[in-house]
Amino acid sequence: MKFSLLIPTRDRIHNILPLISNIKETVSNINNIEVLFICDSDDKLTFNALFKYRIYDNFYFLTIKRSDYLNRDYYNKLARYSSGNYLWAIADDVKFHTKNWDIILEEKIEDYLKDKKDRIAYISVKEKGSNAKHPCFPLITKEAFKALNMYFHPELMSWGADRCLHELYSAVDRTFRIEEVEIEHLSYHDGKALYDKTAQSMKERFFRDPDCHNKVILYVLPQQIKILKGIIYNA
């Protein structure tokens, strides 16, 4: 398996089928990817929808007791179950705009990694309409995940994980951008979606401790940077 798409979802069954269709329409070969959804065990509507759509090749779903920790208990759990060479944490409201994105990404990622024996890398693509200073939906290699046993920082409940991850891999000079592939986040921030209960929950969890990402950068990142440099320099 080449790509693992990691997708937490809650109370958004209206997003699931369009996303599945969009992925199937844009990927060159369904056998190049696996799509891993995760939903809460108390979210019966989503569970039933995912159970129905399990008939699609390489589409799977997990359930979990509802947790406040999006990164630790959803994204990182999906990453542990994944089998792809490249892991891509996205959202149920992401849209792929580039046809054959799997072929394009694999070719460019492997070209970037050809002189990097450790294969540790953080990859970003073009995010249509985004004004963020860092990528919101980065990919990492399987080796990067295994090096730190995490995709996103588990201390962060919701927002801020993308920023921390970018700073981590920037510090070891292992970020790589691929402009030829474009995705779009259909978010309420840009007026492309409703400010629903799931979005409200994301915002509320962030503001319980809005300085949490700064604490991670101050206390956690230095140790992880040291680990990554040790692997990279000794490869």
Buried (B, 14 or more C-beta within 10 A) or exposed (E): BBBBBBBBBBBBBEBBEEBBEBBBEBBBEBEBBBBBBBBBEEBEEBBEBBEEBEEBEBBBBBBBEEEEBBBBBBBBBBBEEBEBBBBBBBBBBBBBBBEEBBBBBBEBBEEBBEEBEBBBBBBBBBBEEBEEEBBBBBBBBBBBBEBBEBBBBBBBBBBBBBBBBBBBBEBBEBBBEBEEBBBBBBBBEEEEBEEBEBBEBBEEBBEEBEEBBEEBBEEBBEEBBEEBEEBBEEE
